[in-house]
Amino acid sequence: LSLEPVGLVLSALKPAQDGDGLVLRLQNPGDEASEARIELGFPVREAHACRLDEQADPDAGPVALESAGRVLRVSVPARALCSLRLR
């Protein structure tokens, strides 16, 4: 896994509690929103923002999948945590 830009922090990559996919969490400690680019070593067919309880977050923005599901792009607000559910 690689993460850009440098100011973002990978805080978790773990199996989902219900066993269906993975949960990836990013933290943006900066004062400005940042566009995350996450390159995975495996493809995903679906990615969406989720809350800390791992349920879908209907208020979150979209997660773009690129390069056959190996690259994700998502906006991470300033001083915030962003959780993504990957399947």
PDB file of N, CA, C and O in Angstrom:
ATOM      1  N   LEU A   1       0.843  -1.174   0.000  1.00  0.00           N
ATOM      2  CA  LEU A   1       0.000   0.000   0.000  1.00  0.00           C
ATOM      3  C   LEU A   1       0.888   1.237   0.000  1.00  0.00           C
ATOM      4  O   LEU A   1       1.877   1.307   0.730  1.00  0.00           O
ATOM      5  N   SER A   2       0.526   2.200  -0.819  1.00  0.00           N
ATOM      6  CA  SER A   2       1.193   3.500  -0.764  1.00  0.00           C
ATOM      7  C   SER A   2       0.120   4.572  -0.623  1.00  0.00           C
ATOM      8  O   SER A   2      -0.997   4.433  -1.121  1.00  0.00           O
ATOM      9  N   LEU A   3       0.491   5.644   0.070  1.00  0.00           N
ATOM     10  CA  LEU A   3      -0.449   6.709   0.383  1.00  0.00           C
ATOM     11  C   LEU A   3       0.190   8.047   0.072  1.00  0.00           C
ATOM     12  O   LEU A   3       1.321   8.318   0.474  1.00  0.00           O
ATOM     13  N   GLU A   4      -0.542   8.879  -0.647  1.00  0.00           N
ATOM     14  CA  GLU A   4      -0.122  10.246  -0.951  1.00  0.00           C
ATOM     15  C   GLU A   4      -1.273  11.173  -0.618  1.00  0.00           C
ATOM     16  O   GLU A   4      -2.426  10.749  -0.684  1.00  0.00           O
ATOM     17  N   PRO A   5      -1.009  12.415  -0.263  1.00  0.00           N
ATOM     18  CA  PRO A   5       0.261  13.069  -0.041  1.00  0.00           C
ATOM     19  C   PRO A   5       0.863  12.681   1.308  1.00  0.00           C
ATOM     20  O   PRO A   5       0.245  11.985   2.113  1.00  0.00           O
ATOM     21  N   VAL A   6       2.077  13.150   1.523  1.00  0.00           N
ATOM     22  CA  VAL A   6       2.860  12.776   2.690  1.00  0.00           C
ATOM     23  C   VAL A   6       2.172  13.124   4.008  1.00  0.00           C
ATOM     24  O   VAL A   6       2.342  12.383   4.976  1.00  0.00           O
ATOM     25  N   GLY A   7       1.420  14.190   4.097  1.00  0.00           N
ATOM     26  CA  GLY A   7       0.810  14.620   5.352  1.00  0.00           C
ATOM     27  C   GLY A   7      -0.280  13.718   5.896  1.00  0.00           C
ATOM     28  O   GLY A   7      -0.615  13.817   7.076  1.00  0.00           O
ATOM     29  N   LEU A   8      -0.846  12.839   5.076  1.00  0.00           N
ATOM     30  CA  LEU A   8      -1.891  11.929   5.545  1.00  0.00           C
ATOM     31  C   LEU A   8      -1.274  10.752   6.285  1.00  0.00           C
ATOM     32  O   LEU A   8      -0.141  10.355   6.013  1.00  0.00           O
ATOM     33  N   VAL A   9      -2.046  10.195   7.235  1.00  0.00           N
ATOM     34  CA  VAL A   9      -1.563   9.098   8.070  1.00  0.00           C
ATOM     35  C   VAL A   9      -2.493   7.895   7.911  1.00  0.00           C
ATOM     36  O   VAL A   9      -3.710   8.030   8.035  1.00  0.00           O
ATOM     37  N   LEU A  10      -1.930   6.733   7.642  1.00  0.00           N
ATOM     38  CA  LEU A  10      -2.692   5.486   7.637  1.00  0.00           C
ATOM     39  C   LEU A  10      -2.850   5.064   9.092  1.00  0.00           C
ATOM     40  O   LEU A  10      -1.859   4.751   9.752  1.00  0.00           O
ATOM     41  N   SER A  11      -4.077   5.050   9.600  1.00  0.00           N
ATOM     42  CA  SER A  11      -4.272   4.689  11.007  1.00  0.00           C
ATOM     43  C   SER A  11      -4.767   3.253  11.184  1.00  0.00           C
ATOM     44  O   SER A  11      -4.650   2.692  12.273  1.00  0.00           O
ATOM     45  N   ALA A  12      -5.322   2.651  10.121  1.00  0.00           N
ATOM     46  CA  ALA A  12      -5.755   1.253  10.241  1.00  0.00           C
ATOM     47  C   ALA A  12      -5.991   0.648   8.863  1.00  0.00           C
ATOM     48  O   ALA A  12      -6.421   1.329   7.932  1.00  0.00           O
ATOM     49  N   LEU A  13      -5.706  -0.622   8.756  1.00  0.00           N
ATOM     50  CA  LEU A  13      -6.116  -1.459   7.632  1.00  0.00           C
ATOM     51  C   LEU A  13      -6.391  -2.805   8.254  1.00  0.00           C
ATOM     52  O   LEU A  13      -5.468  -3.539   8.608  1.00  0.00           O
ATOM     53  N   LYS A  14      -7.676  -3.129   8.389  1.00  0.00           N
ATOM     54  CA  LYS A  14      -8.066  -4.299   9.160  1.00  0.00           C
ATOM     55  C   LYS A  14      -9.249  -4.997   8.521  1.00  0.00           C
ATOM     56  O   LYS A  14      -9.959  -4.398   7.714  1.00  0.00           O
ATOM     57  N   PRO A  15      -9.474  -6.273   8.875  1.00  0.00           N
ATOM     58  CA  PRO A  15     -10.678  -6.941   8.391  1.00  0.00           C
ATOM     59  C   PRO A  15     -11.925  -6.251   8.956  1.00  0.00           C
ATOM     60  O   PRO A  15     -11.920  -5.790  10.097  1.00  0.00           O
ATOM     61  N   ALA A  16     -12.971  -6.184   8.167  1.00  0.00           N
ATOM     62  CA  ALA A  16     -14.245  -5.635   8.648  1.00  0.00           C
ATOM     63  C   ALA A  16     -14.779  -6.527   9.763  1.00  0.00           C
ATOM     64  O   ALA A  16     -14.546  -7.736   9.765  1.00  0.00           O
ATOM     65  N   GLN A  17     -15.496  -5.926  10.709  1.00  0.00           N
ATOM     66  CA  GLN A  17     -16.015  -6.686  11.840  1.00  0.00           C
ATOM     67  C   GLN A  17     -16.946  -7.809  11.418  1.00  0.00           C
ATOM     68  O   GLN A  17     -16.986  -8.853  12.068  1.00  0.00           O
ATOM     69  N   ASP A  18     -17.701  -7.610  10.330  1.00  0.00           N
ATOM     70  CA  ASP A  18     -18.622  -8.653   9.885  1.00  0.00           C
ATOM     71  C   ASP A  18     -17.952  -9.639   8.927  1.00  0.00           C
ATOM     72  O   ASP A  18     -18.613 -10.539   8.409  1.00  0.00           O
ATOM     73  N   GLY A  19     -16.651  -9.480   8.686  1.00  0.00           N
ATOM     74  CA  GLY A  19     -15.915 -10.402   7.830  1.00  0.00           C
ATOM     75  C   GLY A  19     -16.049 -10.145   6.344  1.00  0.00           C
ATOM     76  O   GLY A  19     -15.488 -10.891   5.541  1.00  0.00           O
ATOM     77  N   ASP A  20     -16.775  -9.111   5.957  1.00  0.00           N
ATOM     78  CA  ASP A  20     -17.004  -8.800   4.551  1.00  0.00           C
ATOM     79  C   ASP A  20     -16.121  -7.645   4.113  1.00  0.00           C
ATOM     80  O   ASP A  20     -16.557  -6.495   4.145  1.00  0.00           O
ATOM     81  N   GLY A  21     -14.906  -7.923   3.711  1.00  0.00           N
ATOM     82  CA  GLY A  21     -14.007  -6.896   3.208  1.00  0.00           C
ATOM     83  C   GLY A  21     -13.046  -6.369   4.249  1.00  0.00           C
ATOM     84  O   GLY A  21     -12.816  -6.988   5.288  1.00  0.00           O
ATOM     85  N   LEU A  22     -12.488  -5.200   3.941  1.00  0.00           N
ATOM     86  CA  LEU A  22     -11.507  -4.538   4.790  1.00  0.00           C
ATOM     87  C   LEU A  22     -11.966  -3.131   5.119  1.00  0.00           C
ATOM     88  O   LEU A  22     -12.773  -2.542   4.401  1.00  0.00           O
ATOM     89  N   VAL A  23     -11.442  -2.599   6.214  1.00  0.00           N
ATOM     90  CA  VAL A  23     -11.677  -1.205   6.579  1.00  0.00           C
ATOM     91  C   VAL A  23     -10.323  -0.509   6.589  1.00  0.00           C
ATOM     92  O   VAL A  23      -9.383  -0.964   7.241  1.00  0.00           O
ATOM     93  N   LEU A  24     -10.237   0.589   5.866  1.00  0.00           N
ATOM     94  CA  LEU A  24      -9.028   1.394   5.788  1.00  0.00           C
ATOM     95  C   LEU A  24      -9.352   2.743   6.402  1.00  0.00           C
ATOM     96  O   LEU A  24     -10.346   3.373   6.039  1.00  0.00           O
ATOM     97  N   ARG A  25      -8.510   3.193   7.340  1.00  0.00           N
ATOM     98  CA  ARG A  25      -8.741   4.484   7.981  1.00  0.00           C
ATOM     99  C   ARG A  25      -7.553   5.399   7.748  1.00  0.00           C
ATOM    100  O   ARG A  25      -6.397   5.005   7.897  1.00  0.00           O
ATOM    101  N   LEU A  26      -7.873   6.634   7.376  1.00  0.00           N
ATOM    102  CA  LEU A  26      -6.871   7.671   7.153  1.00  0.00           C
ATOM    103  C   LEU A  26      -7.138   8.823   8.097  1.00  0.00           C
ATOM    104  O   LEU A  26      -8.286   9.117   8.433  1.00  0.00           O
ATOM    105  N   GLN A  27      -6.069   9.470   8.521  1.00  0.00           N
ATOM    106  CA  GLN A  27      -6.194  10.655   9.351  1.00  0.00           C
ATOM    107  C   GLN A  27      -5.496  11.809   8.649  1.00  0.00           C
ATOM    108  O   GLN A  27      -4.402  11.655   8.107  1.00  0.00           O
ATOM    109  N   ASN A  28      -6.142  12.959   8.669  1.00  0.00           N
ATOM    110  CA  ASN A  28      -5.545  14.178   8.136  1.00  0.00           C
ATOM    111  C   ASN A  28      -5.337  15.142   9.304  1.00  0.00           C
ATOM    112  O   ASN A  28      -6.280  15.817   9.715  1.00  0.00           O
ATOM    113  N   PRO A  29      -4.118  15.217   9.847  1.00  0.00           N
ATOM    114  CA  PRO A  29      -3.864  16.124  10.963  1.00  0.00           C
ATOM    115  C   PRO A  29      -3.658  17.576  10.536  1.00  0.00           C
ATOM    116  O   PRO A  29      -3.525  18.461  11.381  1.00  0.00           O
ATOM    117  N   GLY A  30      -3.632  17.819   9.235  1.00  0.00           N
ATOM    118  CA  GLY A  30      -3.365  19.157   8.718  1.00  0.00           C
ATOM    119  C   GLY A  30      -4.534  20.114   8.831  1.00  0.00           C
ATOM    120  O   GLY A  30      -5.647  19.728   9.189  1.00  0.00           O
ATOM    121  N   ASP A  31      -4.261  21.361   8.521  1.00  0.00           N
ATOM    122  CA  ASP A  31      -5.266  22.424   8.603  1.00  0.00           C
ATOM    123  C   ASP A  31      -6.073  22.598   7.324  1.00  0.00           C
ATOM    124  O   ASP A  31      -6.990  23.418   7.278  1.00  0.00           O
ATOM    125  N   GLU A  32      -5.736  21.827   6.274  1.00  0.00           N
ATOM    126  CA  GLU A  32      -6.456  21.923   5.007  1.00  0.00           C
ATOM    127  C   GLU A  32      -6.898  20.540   4.547  1.00  0.00           C
ATOM    128  O   GLU A  32      -6.242  19.537   4.830  1.00  0.00           O
ATOM    129  N   ALA A  33      -8.016  20.503   3.836  1.00  0.00           N
ATOM    130  CA  ALA A  33      -8.479  19.244   3.251  1.00  0.00           C
ATOM    131  C   ALA A  33      -7.426  18.736   2.270  1.00  0.00           C
ATOM    132  O   ALA A  33      -6.655  19.512   1.705  1.00  0.00           O
ATOM    133  N   SER A  34      -7.411  17.426   2.080  1.00  0.00           N
ATOM    134  CA  SER A  34      -6.409  16.831   1.218  1.00  0.00           C
ATOM    135  C   SER A  34      -7.047  15.747   0.362  1.00  0.00           C
ATOM    136  O   SER A  34      -7.946  15.034   0.810  1.00  0.00           O
ATOM    137  N   GLU A  35      -6.577  15.631  -0.865  1.00  0.00           N
ATOM    138  CA  GLU A  35      -7.040  14.575  -1.773  1.00  0.00           C
ATOM    139  C   GLU A  35      -6.096  13.382  -1.619  1.00  0.00           C
ATOM    140  O   GLU A  35      -4.925  13.457  -1.989  1.00  0.00           O
ATOM    141  N   ALA A  36      -6.613  12.285  -1.071  1.00  0.00           N
ATOM    142  CA  ALA A  36      -5.793  11.092  -0.852  1.00  0.00           C
ATOM    143  C   ALA A  36      -5.738  10.245  -2.116  1.00  0.00           C
ATOM    144  O   ALA A  36      -6.731  10.086  -2.826  1.00  0.00           O
ATOM    145  N   ARG A  37      -4.561   9.710  -2.376  1.00  0.00           N
ATOM    146  CA  ARG A  37      -4.359   8.722  -3.431  1.00  0.00           C
ATOM    147  C   ARG A  37      -3.766   7.494  -2.762  1.00  0.00           C
ATOM    148  O   ARG A  37      -2.656   7.542  -2.231  1.00  0.00           O
ATOM    149  N   ILE A  38      -4.508   6.392  -2.788  1.00  0.00           N
ATOM    150  CA  ILE A  38      -4.106   5.162  -2.128  1.00  0.00           C
ATOM    151  C   ILE A  38      -3.910   4.101  -3.197  1.00  0.00           C
ATOM    152  O   ILE A  38      -4.844   3.770  -3.928  1.00  0.00           O
ATOM    153  N   GLU A  39      -2.703   3.568  -3.291  1.00  0.00           N
ATOM    154  CA  GLU A  39      -2.433   2.504  -4.247  1.00  0.00           C
ATOM    155  C   GLU A  39      -2.291   1.198  -3.471  1.00  0.00           C
ATOM    156  O   GLU A  39      -1.459   1.078  -2.572  1.00  0.00           O
ATOM    157  N   LEU A  40      -3.118   0.229  -3.838  1.00  0.00           N
ATOM    158  CA  LEU A  40      -3.158  -1.062  -3.158  1.00  0.00           C
ATOM    159  C   LEU A  40      -2.379  -2.112  -3.942  1.00  0.00           C
ATOM    160  O   LEU A  40      -2.183  -1.973  -5.149  1.00  0.00           O
ATOM    161  N   GLY A  41      -1.944  -3.143  -3.266  1.00  0.00           N
ATOM    162  CA  GLY A  41      -1.263  -4.257  -3.904  1.00  0.00           C
ATOM    163  C   GLY A  41      -2.224  -5.332  -4.368  1.00  0.00           C
ATOM    164  O   GLY A  41      -1.807  -6.420  -4.765  1.00  0.00           O
ATOM    165  N   PHE A  42      -3.521  -5.023  -4.319  1.00  0.00           N
ATOM    166  CA  PHE A  42      -4.566  -5.957  -4.730  1.00  0.00           C
ATOM    167  C   PHE A  42      -5.753  -5.149  -5.236  1.00  0.00           C
ATOM    168  O   PHE A  42      -5.930  -3.999  -4.833  1.00  0.00           O
ATOM    169  N   PRO A  43      -6.563  -5.725  -6.106  1.00  0.00           N
ATOM    170  CA  PRO A  43      -7.716  -4.972  -6.620  1.00  0.00           C
ATOM    171  C   PRO A  43      -8.913  -5.047  -5.667  1.00  0.00           C
ATOM    172  O   PRO A  43      -9.098  -6.036  -4.959  1.00  0.00           O
ATOM    173  N   VAL A  44      -9.707  -3.999  -5.664  1.00  0.00           N
ATOM    174  CA  VAL A  44     -10.992  -4.007  -4.962  1.00  0.00           C
ATOM    175  C   VAL A  44     -12.084  -3.732  -5.989  1.00  0.00           C
ATOM    176  O   VAL A  44     -11.862  -3.008  -6.960  1.00  0.00           O
ATOM    177  N   ARG A  45     -13.244  -4.302  -5.778  1.00  0.00           N
ATOM    178  CA  ARG A  45     -14.345  -4.090  -6.722  1.00  0.00           C
ATOM    179  C   ARG A  45     -15.278  -2.978  -6.268  1.00  0.00           C
ATOM    180  O   ARG A  45     -16.050  -2.437  -7.060  1.00  0.00           O
ATOM    181  N   GLU A  46     -15.197  -2.639  -4.971  1.00  0.00           N
ATOM    182  CA  GLU A  46     -16.090  -1.617  -4.413  1.00  0.00           C
ATOM    183  C   GLU A  46     -15.401  -0.940  -3.245  1.00  0.00           C
ATOM    184  O   GLU A  46     -14.713  -1.592  -2.460  1.00  0.00           O
ATOM    185  N   ALA A  47     -15.583   0.368  -3.128  1.00  0.00           N
ATOM    186  CA  ALA A  47     -15.071   1.130  -1.994  1.00  0.00           C
ATOM    187  C   ALA A  47     -16.066   2.235  -1.682  1.00  0.00           C
ATOM    188  O   ALA A  47     -16.524   2.943  -2.579  1.00  0.00           O
ATOM    189  N   HIS A  48     -16.398   2.377  -0.408  1.00  0.00           N
ATOM    190  CA  HIS A  48     -17.274   3.472  -0.010  1.00  0.00           C
ATOM    191  C   HIS A  48     -16.894   3.952   1.383  1.00  0.00           C
ATOM    192  O   HIS A  48     -16.326   3.202   2.178  1.00  0.00           O
ATOM    193  N   ALA A  49     -17.215   5.210   1.668  1.00  0.00           N
ATOM    194  CA  ALA A  49     -16.940   5.788   2.977  1.00  0.00           C
ATOM    195  C   ALA A  49     -17.859   5.130   4.006  1.00  0.00           C
ATOM    196  O   ALA A  49     -19.009   4.800   3.718  1.00  0.00           O
ATOM    197  N   CYS A  50     -17.326   4.951   5.202  1.00  0.00           N
ATOM    198  CA  CYS A  50     -18.131   4.381   6.274  1.00  0.00           C
ATOM    199  C   CYS A  50     -17.868   5.137   7.573  1.00  0.00           C
ATOM    200  O   CYS A  50     -16.896   5.880   7.705  1.00  0.00           O
ATOM    201  N   ARG A  51     -18.761   4.921   8.514  1.00  0.00           N
ATOM    202  CA  ARG A  51     -18.607   5.513   9.844  1.00  0.00           C
ATOM    203  C   ARG A  51     -17.683   4.610  10.662  1.00  0.00           C
ATOM    204  O   ARG A  51     -17.264   3.555  10.187  1.00  0.00           O
ATOM    205  N   LEU A  52     -17.368   5.021  11.883  1.00  0.00           N
ATOM    206  CA  LEU A  52     -16.496   4.208  12.731  1.00  0.00           C
ATOM    207  C   LEU A  52     -17.119   2.855  13.084  1.00  0.00           C
ATOM    208  O   LEU A  52     -16.400   1.900  13.380  1.00  0.00           O
ATOM    209  N   ASP A  53     -18.461   2.768  13.052  1.00  0.00           N
ATOM    210  CA  ASP A  53     -19.111   1.476  13.293  1.00  0.00           C
ATOM    211  C   ASP A  53     -19.160   0.616  12.027  1.00  0.00           C
ATOM    212  O   ASP A  53     -19.786  -0.444  12.013  1.00  0.00           O
ATOM    213  N   GLU A  54     -18.503   1.077  10.976  1.00  0.00           N
ATOM    214  CA  GLU A  54     -18.332   0.387   9.694  1.00  0.00           C
ATOM    215  C   GLU A  54     -19.591   0.310   8.838  1.00  0.00           C
ATOM    216  O   GLU A  54     -19.636  -0.449   7.870  1.00  0.00           O
ATOM    217  N   GLN A  55     -20.609   1.085   9.184  1.00  0.00           N
ATOM    218  CA  GLN A  55     -21.804   1.198   8.355  1.00  0.00           C
ATOM    219  C   GLN A  55     -21.583   2.298   7.321  1.00  0.00           C
ATOM    220  O   GLN A  55     -20.839   3.246   7.573  1.00  0.00           O
ATOM    221  N   ALA A  56     -22.216   2.178   6.174  1.00  0.00           N
ATOM    222  CA  ALA A  56     -22.063   3.164   5.107  1.00  0.00           C
ATOM    223  C   ALA A  56     -22.395   4.569   5.605  1.00  0.00           C
ATOM    224  O   ALA A  56     -23.334   4.754   6.379  1.00  0.00           O
ATOM    225  N   ASP A  57     -21.628   5.543   5.162  1.00  0.00           N
ATOM    226  CA  ASP A  57     -21.850   6.942   5.514  1.00  0.00           C
ATOM    227  C   ASP A  57     -22.489   7.643   4.322  1.00  0.00           C
ATOM    228  O   ASP A  57     -21.791   7.999   3.372  1.00  0.00           O
ATOM    229  N   PRO A  58     -23.805   7.847   4.355  1.00  0.00           N
ATOM    230  CA  PRO A  58     -24.488   8.450   3.204  1.00  0.00           C
ATOM    231  C   PRO A  58     -24.126   9.915   2.972  1.00  0.00           C
ATOM    232  O   PRO A  58     -24.382  10.444   1.890  1.00  0.00           O
ATOM    233  N   ASP A  59     -23.536  10.580   3.963  1.00  0.00           N
ATOM    234  CA  ASP A  59     -23.188  11.993   3.839  1.00  0.00           C
ATOM    235  C   ASP A  59     -21.781  12.212   3.274  1.00  0.00           C
ATOM    236  O   ASP A  59     -21.400  13.344   2.976  1.00  0.00           O
ATOM    237  N   ALA A  60     -21.026  11.148   3.129  1.00  0.00           N
ATOM    238  CA  ALA A  60     -19.634  11.267   2.655  1.00  0.00           C
ATOM    239  C   ALA A  60     -19.593  11.374   1.138  1.00  0.00           C
ATOM    240  O   ALA A  60     -20.513  10.953   0.437  1.00  0.00           O
ATOM    241  N   GLY A  61     -18.503  11.946   0.658  1.00  0.00           N
ATOM    242  CA  GLY A  61     -18.306  12.075  -0.779  1.00  0.00           C
ATOM    243  C   GLY A  61     -17.919  10.749  -1.414  1.00  0.00           C
ATOM    244  O   GLY A  61     -17.729   9.752  -0.718  1.00  0.00           O
ATOM    245  N   PRO A  62     -17.805  10.741  -2.724  1.00  0.00           N
ATOM    246  CA  PRO A  62     -17.515   9.499  -3.446  1.00  0.00           C
ATOM    247  C   PRO A  62     -16.067   9.052  -3.286  1.00  0.00           C
ATOM    248  O   PRO A  62     -15.177   9.845  -2.978  1.00  0.00           O
ATOM    249  N   VAL A  63     -15.865   7.771  -3.503  1.00  0.00           N
ATOM    250  CA  VAL A  63     -14.529   7.175  -3.549  1.00  0.00           C
ATOM    251  C   VAL A  63     -14.317   6.718  -4.984  1.00  0.00           C
ATOM    252  O   VAL A  63     -15.061   5.878  -5.489  1.00  0.00           O
ATOM    253  N   ALA A  64     -13.311   7.265  -5.637  1.00  0.00           N
ATOM    254  CA  ALA A  64     -13.038   6.908  -7.028  1.00  0.00           C
ATOM    255  C   ALA A  64     -12.101   5.715  -7.086  1.00  0.00           C
ATOM    256  O   ALA A  64     -11.092   5.673  -6.382  1.00  0.00           O
ATOM    257  N   LEU A  65     -12.441   4.737  -7.933  1.00  0.00           N
ATOM    258  CA  LEU A  65     -11.587   3.577  -8.183  1.00  0.00           C
ATOM    259  C   LEU A  65     -10.937   3.746  -9.542  1.00  0.00           C
ATOM    260  O   LEU A  65     -11.606   4.071 -10.523  1.00  0.00           O
ATOM    261  N   GLU A  66      -9.628   3.525  -9.598  1.00  0.00           N
ATOM    262  CA  GLU A  66      -8.881   3.647 -10.852  1.00  0.00           C
ATOM    263  C   GLU A  66      -7.941   2.455 -11.004  1.00  0.00           C
ATOM    264  O   GLU A  66      -7.771   1.668 -10.072  1.00  0.00           O
ATOM    265  N   SER A  67      -7.344   2.326 -12.155  1.00  0.00           N
ATOM    266  CA  SER A  67      -6.328   1.299 -12.430  1.00  0.00           C
ATOM    267  C   SER A  67      -6.805  -0.091 -12.029  1.00  0.00           C
ATOM    268  O   SER A  67      -6.153  -0.784 -11.248  1.00  0.00           O
ATOM    269  N   ALA A  68      -7.945  -0.485 -12.571  1.00  0.00           N
ATOM    270  CA  ALA A  68      -8.524  -1.812 -12.321  1.00  0.00           C
ATOM    271  C   ALA A  68      -8.748  -2.063 -10.836  1.00  0.00           C
ATOM    272  O   ALA A  68      -8.536  -3.179 -10.361  1.00  0.00           O
ATOM    273  N   GLY A  69      -9.175  -1.040 -10.093  1.00  0.00           N
ATOM    274  CA  GLY A  69      -9.501  -1.203  -8.685  1.00  0.00           C
ATOM    275  C   GLY A  69      -8.303  -1.207  -7.757  1.00  0.00           C
ATOM    276  O   GLY A  69      -8.443  -1.545  -6.582  1.00  0.00           O
ATOM    277  N   ARG A  70      -7.137  -0.845  -8.247  1.00  0.00           N
ATOM    278  CA  ARG A  70      -5.937  -0.845  -7.404  1.00  0.00           C
ATOM    279  C   ARG A  70      -5.588   0.544  -6.843  1.00  0.00           C
ATOM    280  O   ARG A  70      -4.731   0.659  -5.967  1.00  0.00           O
ATOM    281  N   VAL A  71      -6.240   1.582  -7.341  1.00  0.00           N
ATOM    282  CA  VAL A  71      -5.990   2.944  -6.865  1.00  0.00           C
ATOM    283  C   VAL A  71      -7.303   3.565  -6.424  1.00  0.00           C
ATOM    284  O   VAL A  71      -8.296   3.517  -7.150  1.00  0.00           O
ATOM    285  N   LEU A  72      -7.304   4.152  -5.224  1.00  0.00           N
ATOM    286  CA  LEU A  72      -8.470   4.838  -4.675  1.00  0.00           C
ATOM    287  C   LEU A  72      -8.144   6.307  -4.529  1.00  0.00           C
ATOM    288  O   LEU A  72      -7.010   6.668  -4.212  1.00  0.00           O
ATOM    289  N   ARG A  73      -9.129   7.156  -4.759  1.00  0.00           N
ATOM    290  CA  ARG A  73      -8.984   8.599  -4.526  1.00  0.00           C
ATOM    291  C   ARG A  73     -10.184   9.058  -3.702  1.00  0.00           C
ATOM    292  O   ARG A  73     -11.336   8.760  -4.018  1.00  0.00           O
ATOM    293  N   VAL A  74      -9.874   9.789  -2.639  1.00  0.00           N
ATOM    294  CA  VAL A  74     -10.936  10.284  -1.756  1.00  0.00           C
ATOM    295  C   VAL A  74     -10.461  11.570  -1.089  1.00  0.00           C
ATOM    296  O   VAL A  74      -9.275  11.731  -0.803  1.00  0.00           O
ATOM    297  N   SER A  75     -11.388  12.473  -0.849  1.00  0.00           N
ATOM    298  CA  SER A  75     -11.083  13.718  -0.152  1.00  0.00           C
ATOM    299  C   SER A  75     -11.150  13.468   1.363  1.00  0.00           C
ATOM    300  O   SER A  75     -12.087  12.847   1.864  1.00  0.00           O
ATOM    301  N   VAL A  76     -10.135  13.965   2.072  1.00  0.00           N
ATOM    302  CA  VAL A  76     -10.085  13.829   3.530  1.00  0.00           C
ATOM    303  C   VAL A  76     -10.098  15.236   4.118  1.00  0.00           C
ATOM    304  O   VAL A  76      -9.169  16.009   3.885  1.00  0.00           O
ATOM    305  N   PRO A  77     -11.145  15.580   4.881  1.00  0.00           N
ATOM    306  CA  PRO A  77     -11.230  16.925   5.451  1.00  0.00           C
ATOM    307  C   PRO A  77     -10.076  17.219   6.416  1.00  0.00           C
ATOM    308  O   PRO A  77      -9.426  16.305   6.924  1.00  0.00           O
ATOM    309  N   ALA A  78      -9.838  18.495   6.655  1.00  0.00           N
ATOM    310  CA  ALA A  78      -8.810  18.919   7.607  1.00  0.00           C
ATOM    311  C   ALA A  78      -9.140  18.404   9.000  1.00  0.00           C
ATOM    312  O   ALA A  78     -10.296  18.404   9.422  1.00  0.00           O
ATOM    313  N   ARG A  79      -8.091  17.962   9.712  1.00  0.00           N
ATOM    314  CA  ARG A  79      -8.224  17.500  11.106  1.00  0.00           C
ATOM    315  C   ARG A  79      -9.330  16.469  11.261  1.00  0.00           C
ATOM    316  O   ARG A  79     -10.132  16.545  12.192  1.00  0.00           O
ATOM    317  N   ALA A  80      -9.371  15.513  10.354  1.00  0.00           N
ATOM    318  CA  ALA A  80     -10.457  14.537  10.367  1.00  0.00           C
ATOM    319  C   ALA A  80      -9.933  13.124  10.113  1.00  0.00           C
ATOM    320  O   ALA A  80      -8.807  12.917   9.659  1.00  0.00           O
ATOM    321  N   LEU A  81     -10.794  12.172  10.425  1.00  0.00           N
ATOM    322  CA  LEU A  81     -10.560  10.762  10.164  1.00  0.00           C
ATOM    323  C   LEU A  81     -11.495  10.344   9.036  1.00  0.00           C
ATOM    324  O   LEU A  81     -12.664  10.727   9.020  1.00  0.00           O
ATOM    325  N   CYS A  82     -10.986   9.568   8.107  1.00  0.00           N
ATOM    326  CA  CYS A  82     -11.783   9.072   6.982  1.00  0.00           C
ATOM    327  C   CYS A  82     -11.705   7.539   6.991  1.00  0.00           C
ATOM    328  O   CYS A  82     -10.612   6.974   6.947  1.00  0.00           O
ATOM    329  N   SER A  83     -12.845   6.878   7.047  1.00  0.00           N
ATOM    330  CA  SER A  83     -12.892   5.416   7.027  1.00  0.00           C
ATOM    331  C   SER A  83     -13.489   4.954   5.718  1.00  0.00           C
ATOM    332  O   SER A  83     -14.498   5.490   5.260  1.00  0.00           O
ATOM    333  N   LEU A  84     -12.859   3.949   5.112  1.00  0.00           N
ATOM    334  CA  LEU A  84     -13.340   3.388   3.851  1.00  0.00           C
ATOM    335  C   LEU A  84     -13.566   1.895   4.011  1.00  0.00           C
ATOM    336  O   LEU A  84     -12.761   1.202   4.632  1.00  0.00           O
ATOM    337  N   ARG A  85     -14.648   1.407   3.458  1.00  0.00           N
ATOM    338  CA  ARG A  85     -14.942  -0.033   3.422  1.00  0.00           C
ATOM    339  C   ARG A  85     -14.574  -0.537   2.039  1.00  0.00           C
ATOM    340  O   ARG A  85     -15.101  -0.048   1.040  1.00  0.00           O
ATOM    341  N   LEU A  86     -13.681  -1.504   1.970  1.00  0.00           N
ATOM    342  CA  LEU A  86     -13.217  -2.068   0.704  1.00  0.00           C
ATOM    343  C   LEU A  86     -13.733  -3.487   0.572  1.00  0.00           C
ATOM    344  O   LEU A  86     -13.711  -4.262   1.529  1.00  0.00           O
ATOM    345  N   ARG A  87     -14.199  -3.820  -0.627  1.00  0.00           N
ATOM    346  CA  ARG A  87     -14.646  -5.195  -0.898  1.00  0.00           C
ATOM    347  C   ARG A  87     -14.023  -5.629  -2.214  1.00  0.00           C
ATOM    348  O   ARG A  87     -14.248  -6.753  -2.662  1.00  0.00           O
TER     349      ARG A  87
END
